[in-house]
Amino acid sequence: MFTDRLWKRVEPIWTAYLDHPFVRGLGDGTLEQDKFRHWLKQDYVYLIDYARLFAIGSAKADDLEEMTTFAKLLHGVLDVEMDLHRKYAADFGITKEELEKTEASAITTAYTSYMLNLSQRGGVENVVASVLACEWSYNFIGKELAKRPGSLTDNFYKSWIEMYSSAEFTALAEETKQLMNRIAEDKPEKELARLEEIVVKTSQFEYMFWDMVEKKEEWLVKG
């Protein structure tokens, strides 16, 4: 399967996520809450554009089955992931309106712009390749953190780990992977290599995103 090939490329990048101080802090509960607050707000505005990608995918889908898959994934973002963000935000006294008014950081802007640009000017295969790393890698991180002693007991970030390691989120990630495999069938090597590079680049953007929230970065120069 094409995703087996992709895994060989992204495994070292995703393994690096697990060693990142922000992700380690989620797992053992030591992450400073102001850093998590920054993640919460930046990931919320990221998810707004991420949801747009699934809407683009549904519009570009080749058949009803693909449209249905994109609709399920869109529901997963709008009604599952973003709901978790709003619940955590309430713990910090952050309103839904404040979340939505957050200015995207430079990294968030670059990441979502890259995905939206590829998805709008390409076919449905570009959309799937663009969204795959986020969905799949968060599930990977959630499952790996869930294995660590104490991560699901006395940990402020317990619900974060439970969410991304859950059967429900795993099913969404698996649907995205299977969609990628179906679309990759019978494509020439040149096209597969291009899609592979999209997944690798979005995986690198994911690492940059973790680094950005760890450092609480926004823009280098404030206007």
C-alpha positions in Angstrom: 0.0 0.0 0.0 1.1 3.6 -0.7 0.8 4.5 3.0 3.4 1.8 3.8 5.8 3.6 1.5 4.9 6.9 3.0 5.6 5.5 6.5 9.2 4.7 5.6 9.7 8.4 4.7 7.9 10.0 7.6 8.8 7.7 10.5 12.0 9.5 11.4 10.2 12.9 11.3 7.4 11.6 13.5 9.7 9.9 15.9 11.3 13.3 16.3 7.9 14.7 17.4 7.9 12.3 20.4 11.3 13.7 21.5 10.2 17.3 21.2 9.9 19.0 24.6 6.3 20.2 23.9 5.1 16.7 23.1 7.0 15.1 26.0 5.4 17.7 28.2 1.9 16.6 27.1 2.8 13.0 27.9 4.1 13.6 31.4 2.0 16.6 32.3 5.0 18.9 32.8 4.1 21.2 29.8 3.8 24.8 30.9 0.2 25.8 30.6 1.0 29.1 28.8 2.6 27.1 26.1 -0.4 24.8 25.8 -2.6 27.9 25.7 -0.6 29.1 22.7 -1.0 25.7 21.0 -4.8 25.8 21.8 -5.3 29.1 20.1 -3.0 28.5 17.1 -4.3 25.0 16.5 -7.9 26.3 16.6 -7.3 28.8 13.8 -5.3 26.1 12.0 -8.3 23.7 12.2 -10.5 26.3 10.6 -8.4 26.2 7.4 -8.0 22.4 7.9 -11.8 22.1 7.7 -11.8 24.1 4.5 -9.5 21.5 3.0 -12.0 18.7 3.6 -14.7 20.9 2.1 -12.5 21.4 -1.0 -11.9 17.6 -1.1 -15.7 16.9 -1.1 -16.2 19.4 -3.9 -13.4 17.7 -6.0 -14.3 14.1 -5.1 -14.6 11.7 -8.0 -17.6 9.8 -6.6 -20.1 9.7 -3.8 -17.9 7.4 -1.6 -15.1 9.9 -1.6 -17.6 12.7 -0.9 -18.9 10.8 2.1 -15.4 10.2 3.4 -14.5 13.9 3.2 -17.8 14.8 4.9 -17.0 12.4 7.8 -13.6 13.9 8.2 -15.0 17.4 8.1 -17.4 16.4 10.9 -14.5 15.0 12.9 -12.7 18.4 12.7 -15.7 20.7 13.3 -17.5 18.7 15.9 -14.9 16.6 17.6 -11.4 18.2 17.6 -12.7 21.8 17.8 -15.0 20.9 20.7 -12.0 19.6 22.6 -10.3 22.9 22.0 -13.3 24.8 23.3 -13.5 22.7 26.4 -9.8 23.3 27.2 -10.2 27.0 26.4 -13.0 27.3 28.9 -10.6 26.0 31.6 -8.3 29.0 30.7 -11.2 31.5 30.5 -10.9 31.7 26.8 -14.1 32.2 24.9 -15.0 30.7 21.5 -15.0 34.2 20.1 -11.5 34.8 21.4 -10.3 31.6 19.8 -11.7 32.5 16.4 -10.2 36.0 16.6 -6.7 34.6 17.2 -4.1 35.8 14.6 -2.4 32.9 12.9 1.4 32.9 13.6 3.9 33.0 10.8 4.3 29.2 10.9 0.5 28.5 11.1 0.0 30.8 8.1 2.8 29.2 6.0 1.5 25.7 6.8 -2.1 26.3 6.0 -1.3 28.4 3.0 0.8 25.6 1.6 -2.0 23.0 2.0 -4.7 25.3 0.6 -2.7 26.4 -2.4 -1.9 22.8 -3.4 -5.5 21.7 -2.8 -7.1 24.5 -4.8 -4.8 24.2 -7.8 -4.6 20.4 -7.9 -7.0 17.4 -8.0 -8.5 15.5 -5.1 -5.2 13.6 -4.6 -3.5 16.9 -3.6 -6.1 17.4 -0.9 -5.7 13.9 0.6 -1.9 14.2 0.5 -2.1 17.6 2.2 -4.3 16.5 5.1 -2.9 13.1 5.7 0.1 13.9 7.9 -1.8 15.9 10.4 -4.6 13.4 10.9 -2.3 10.4 10.9 0.5 11.8 13.0 -1.7 13.1 15.8 -3.2 9.7 16.1 0.4 8.3 16.2 1.4 10.7 18.9 -1.8 10.1 20.9 -1.2 6.3 20.9 2.4 6.6 21.7 1.8 9.0 24.6 -1.0 6.7 25.9 1.6 3.9 26.4 3.7 6.0 28.8 3.2 5.4 32.5 1.1 8.1 34.2 0.0 9.8 31.0 -3.6 8.8 31.5 -3.9 9.3 35.3 -2.9 12.5 37.1 -2.2 14.6 34.0 -3.8 17.9 33.0 -3.5 16.8 29.4 -5.1 13.4 29.9 -8.1 14.3 27.7 -5.8 15.5 24.9 -4.1 12.1 24.8 -7.4 10.2 25.2 -8.9 12.2 22.3 -6.1 11.6 19.8 -5.6 7.9 20.8 -9.3 7.2 20.8 -11.0 4.6 18.7 -13.1 7.4 17.1 -10.0 9.4 16.1 -8.2 6.3 15.0 -11.1 5.5 12.7 -10.8 9.0 11.1 -7.1 8.6 10.6 -7.6 5.1 9.1 -10.2 6.5 6.7 -7.8 9.2 5.5 -5.1 6.5 5.0 -7.4 4.2 3.0 -8.6 7.2 0.9 -4.9 7.9 0.1 -4.3 4.3 -0.8 -7.4 4.2 -3.1 -6.4 7.4 -4.9 -2.8 6.3 -5.3 -3.8 3.1 -7.1 -2.7 3.0 -10.8 -1.0 6.3 -10.6 2.4 6.6 -12.4 5.6 6.8 -10.3 6.1 10.4 -11.1 2.7 11.3 -9.6 3.3 9.1 -6.5 6.7 10.7 -5.9 5.0 14.1 -6.0 2.3 13.1 -3.5 5.0 11.6 -1.3 6.8 14.9 -1.2 3.7 16.7 -0.1 3.3 14.3 2.8 6.9 14.7 3.8 6.7 18.5 3.6 3.5 18.6 5.7 5.2 16.3 8.2 8.1 18.8 8.4 5.6 21.7 8.8 4.1 19.7 11.7 7.4 19.6 13.5 7.8 23.4 12.9 4.3 23.9 14.4 5.3 22.0 17.6 8.5 24.1 17.8 6.5 27.3 17.3 4.1 26.6 20.1 6.9 25.5 22.4 8.7 28.8 21.8 5.3 30.8 21.8 6.3 32.3 18.5 4.0 34.6 16.5 5.7 36.9 14.0 9.3 37.9 14.1 8.5 41.6 13.8 5.3 43.0 15.1 3.6 45.6 12.9 
